Amino acid sequence: MYNKILVTLDATPADRAIIEHVKALAQAMHSRVMLLHVADGWAARTYGADAISPEITEDTAYLRKLEVEFQSAGIPVEAELAFGEPDRQIVKWIQDKGCDLVAMSTHGHRFLADLFLGSTSRQVRHSVSVPVLLLKAK
C-alpha cells in the first residue's frame, strides 16, 4: 500500500512523534522511507545547494543520524536536504519524485497563529494528491 513514505522533518523535537510512527508503519508495510528537511535560513534561501552555514552543517548531521536510526531498524531509507520555503519545496519534491504517503508532525497552532504564521502542513495537504498523515507533536 505505502511503498514509498516521505517524512518531512523540521529538525526539532516535534519530529520524534512522526519518526516513531513511521518506523512502525514502514516495518509493517515493508516501505522505503524518504527523509526530507528543508533548510530555510538566510544562507539556504539565498544560495540554495551552494549554501555553507552552521545551520546546513547541523541539518546534514541530523539527517545522517536519522538515516542510521532507520537503517538500524531494518528500514530502507534515504535522506535529502532541500533549500528554501518548506511548503513549496515539499510540494515540489512530491511532484518531482513521487511517494505514496506524506508523513508530517504538526505543532498544533491555533487558528490565529496559523493565519499569521502560515502552516506548512496546511499548504502541503491542499497542494498534493497523495494521502497526508498529520501527527500532532507531543
C-alpha positions as CSV (number, residue, x, y, z in Angstrom):
1,M,0.0,0.0,0.0
2,Y,2.7,2.5,1.0
3,N,5.8,1.6,-0.9
4,K,7.5,5.0,-0.5
5,I,6.8,7.2,2.5
6,L,8.0,10.8,2.6
7,V,8.7,12.0,6.1
8,T,9.1,15.8,6.3
9,L,11.2,17.0,9.2
10,D,11.8,20.4,10.8
11,A,14.8,19.3,12.9
12,T,13.1,20.0,16.2
13,P,11.9,17.6,19.0
14,A,8.5,17.7,17.3
15,D,9.9,15.2,14.7
16,R,10.1,12.4,17.2
17,A,6.3,11.7,17.1
18,I,6.2,11.2,13.3
19,I,9.6,9.3,13.3
20,E,8.4,6.7,15.7
21,H,5.0,6.3,14.0
22,V,6.6,6.0,10.5
23,K,9.2,3.5,11.7
24,A,6.4,1.1,12.9
25,L,4.3,1.8,9.7
26,A,7.3,1.2,7.4
27,Q,8.2,-2.0,9.1
28,A,4.6,-3.3,8.9
29,M,4.2,-2.2,5.2
30,H,7.7,-3.0,4.1
31,S,8.1,0.6,2.9
32,R,11.0,2.6,1.8
33,V,11.3,5.9,3.7
34,M,12.5,9.2,2.3
35,L,13.5,11.8,4.9
36,L,13.3,15.4,3.8
37,H,14.3,18.5,5.7
38,V,14.1,21.9,4.1
39,A,16.8,24.4,5.3
40,D,15.1,27.8,5.3
41,G,17.7,30.1,6.9
42,W,19.1,33.1,5.1
43,A,22.0,31.2,3.5
44,A,19.8,28.4,2.4
45,R,17.2,30.7,0.8
46,T,19.9,32.9,-0.8
47,Y,22.4,30.3,-2.1
48,G,20.4,27.1,-2.2
49,A,22.5,23.9,-2.6
50,D,25.7,26.1,-2.6
51,A,25.0,27.4,0.9
52,I,27.5,26.9,3.6
53,S,26.5,27.7,7.2
54,P,26.3,26.2,10.6
55,E,22.6,25.5,10.0
56,I,23.4,23.5,6.9
57,T,26.1,21.5,8.7
58,E,23.7,20.8,11.6
59,D,20.8,19.8,9.3
60,T,23.0,17.5,7.3
61,A,24.3,15.8,10.5
62,Y,20.7,15.5,11.8
63,L,19.6,13.7,8.6
64,R,22.5,11.4,8.7
65,K,21.8,10.4,12.3
66,L,18.1,9.6,11.4
67,E,19.2,7.7,8.4
68,V,21.3,5.4,10.6
69,E,18.4,5.1,13.0
70,F,16.1,3.8,10.3
71,Q,18.7,1.6,8.8
72,S,19.3,0.1,12.2
73,A,15.6,-0.8,12.4
74,G,16.0,-2.6,9.0
75,I,14.1,0.1,7.1
76,P,15.4,1.1,3.6
77,V,15.9,4.9,3.9
78,E,17.3,7.9,2.0
79,A,17.7,11.4,3.3
80,E,17.7,14.7,1.4
81,L,18.2,18.3,2.3
82,A,16.3,20.9,0.3
83,F,16.6,24.7,0.4
84,G,14.0,27.5,0.5
85,E,10.4,27.8,1.6
86,P,9.4,24.5,3.3
87,D,5.9,24.2,1.9
88,R,7.0,24.9,-1.7
89,Q,10.0,22.6,-1.5
90,I,8.0,19.7,-0.1
91,V,5.3,20.0,-2.8
92,K,8.0,20.3,-5.5
93,W,9.7,17.2,-4.1
94,I,6.5,15.2,-4.2
95,Q,5.7,16.4,-7.7
96,D,9.2,15.6,-9.0
97,K,9.9,12.3,-7.1
98,G,6.5,10.9,-6.0
99,C,5.5,9.0,-3.0
100,D,2.6,7.0,-1.7
101,L,2.2,8.8,1.6
102,V,3.5,12.1,3.2
103,A,4.0,12.0,6.9
104,M,4.4,15.2,8.9
105,S,4.4,16.3,12.5
106,T,2.3,19.4,13.3
107,H,2.9,21.9,16.1
108,G,-0.8,22.3,16.9
109,H,-1.0,26.0,16.4
110,R,-4.4,27.5,16.8
111,F,-6.3,29.4,14.1
112,L,-4.8,32.8,14.6
113,A,-1.2,31.5,14.8
114,D,-1.7,29.6,11.5
115,L,-3.4,32.6,9.9
116,F,-0.4,34.9,10.7
117,L,2.5,32.4,10.6
118,G,1.1,30.1,8.0
119,S,1.1,26.3,8.2
120,T,3.4,24.1,6.2
121,S,1.1,21.1,6.7
122,R,-1.9,23.1,5.6
123,Q,-0.2,24.3,2.4
124,V,1.1,20.8,1.6
125,R,-2.1,18.9,2.2
126,H,-4.0,21.3,-0.1
127,S,-1.4,21.1,-2.9
128,V,-0.8,17.3,-3.3
129,S,-2.9,14.4,-4.4
130,V,-1.3,11.7,-2.2
131,P,-2.5,11.0,1.3
132,V,-1.0,13.1,4.1
133,L,-0.6,11.8,7.6
134,L,-0.5,14.5,10.2
135,L,0.5,13.7,13.7
136,K,0.5,16.3,16.4
137,A,3.8,16.6,18.2
138,K,3.8,15.9,21.9
